[in-house]
Amino acid sequence: MIDKATVYIIRSLKTSRLYVGFTTKVVEDRVLEHNDIKFEDAFTKRDRPWVLHFQIICESEKQARGIEAHIKKMKSRKYIENLLIYPEIVEKLLVKFNTE
């Protein structure tokens, strides 16, 4: 059975800050969790509200973790914006972190 996962990037409406994460849940539900006040210890709490900025559907949790780590390692807003502009970057990431 394939364990689908999603790498997601959310953007703060308050500060325009970006946050990269991954989930095996429905991504919209995960964004709601970032905005939920019951998660007061969350890293994302001070920049609420958050909206979904971008997502990458992966074939496995392992693939999603690899892509998430890669994006975070880049530490670049420009790199994230390029993911939106150039879909071939996403395709290359999916191939590079393919777990099959």
VMD Tcl script that draws the C-alpha trace (Angstrom):
set ca {
  {0.00 0.00 0.00}
  {1.30 3.45 -0.92}
  {1.40 5.90 1.96}
  {0.53 9.21 0.27}
  {1.87 12.38 1.81}
  {1.96 16.06 0.94}
  {4.67 18.66 1.31}
  {2.96 21.95 1.94}
  {4.00 25.58 2.15}
  {1.78 27.95 4.06}
  {1.97 31.74 4.03}
  {1.10 34.02 6.90}
  {-1.50 36.64 6.03}
  {-0.14 38.69 8.94}
  {3.59 38.71 8.12}
  {3.91 37.00 4.69}
  {6.28 34.53 6.38}
  {6.46 31.07 4.78}
  {6.45 27.74 6.58}
  {7.30 24.36 5.02}
  {5.90 21.12 6.40}
  {4.59 17.73 5.38}
  {1.52 15.75 6.32}
  {-0.20 12.47 5.68}
  {-3.51 14.15 6.54}
  {-5.72 16.17 4.22}
  {-3.59 19.27 3.67}
  {-6.48 21.69 4.23}
  {-7.08 20.07 7.63}
  {-3.41 20.53 8.49}
  {-3.62 24.24 7.62}
  {-6.63 24.52 9.93}
  {-4.53 22.96 12.69}
  {-1.85 25.63 12.19}
  {-4.56 28.26 12.65}
  {-6.23 26.54 15.62}
  {-5.75 28.28 18.97}
  {-5.51 24.95 20.80}
  {-1.99 24.58 19.36}
  {-0.53 27.41 21.45}
  {2.95 25.86 21.59}
  {3.19 25.58 17.82}
  {6.06 27.26 15.96}
  {3.50 28.89 13.66}
  {1.28 30.41 16.37}
  {2.54 34.00 16.26}
  {2.07 34.42 12.51}
  {-1.57 33.36 12.30}
  {-3.62 33.27 10.15}
  {-2.03 30.95 7.58}
  {-3.19 30.06 4.08}
  {-2.04 27.29 1.78}
  {0.57 28.73 -0.59}
  {1.77 25.60 -2.43}
  {1.71 21.83 -2.18}
  {3.52 18.84 -3.64}
  {1.71 15.49 -3.64}
  {4.17 12.69 -2.92}
  {4.02 8.91 -3.26}
  {5.24 8.20 0.26}
  {6.00 9.76 3.60}
  {9.70 9.09 3.01}
  {9.61 11.02 -0.28}
  {7.74 13.90 1.39}
  {10.23 14.05 4.26}
  {13.11 14.20 1.78}
  {11.55 16.99 -0.26}
  {10.56 18.94 2.86}
  {14.12 18.70 4.23}
  {15.55 19.78 0.87}
  {13.33 22.86 0.67}
  {14.10 23.82 4.28}
  {17.83 23.32 3.66}
  {17.68 25.80 0.77}
  {16.60 28.54 3.23}
  {15.42 30.63 0.31}
  {12.15 32.40 -0.31}
  {13.22 32.77 -3.94}
  {13.63 28.99 -4.25}
  {10.08 28.52 -2.93}
  {8.74 31.11 -5.37}
  {10.58 29.29 -8.18}
  {8.72 26.10 -7.23}
  {5.54 27.96 -8.15}
  {6.91 29.37 -11.40}
  {8.84 26.36 -12.70}
  {6.96 23.05 -12.35}
  {10.01 21.21 -13.69}
  {11.76 21.86 -10.35}
  {8.99 19.97 -8.57}
  {9.23 17.13 -11.09}
  {12.98 16.87 -10.50}
  {12.43 16.78 -6.73}
  {9.86 14.00 -7.09}
  {12.35 11.97 -9.15}
  {15.33 12.73 -6.90}
  {13.46 11.66 -3.76}
  {11.58 8.76 -5.36}
  {11.59 5.86 -2.89}
  {10.72 3.06 -5.32}
}
mol new
graphics top color blue
foreach p $ca { graphics top sphere $p radius 0.5 }
foreach p [lrange $ca 0 end-1] q [lrange $ca 1 end] { graphics top cylinder $p $q radius 0.2 }
display resetview
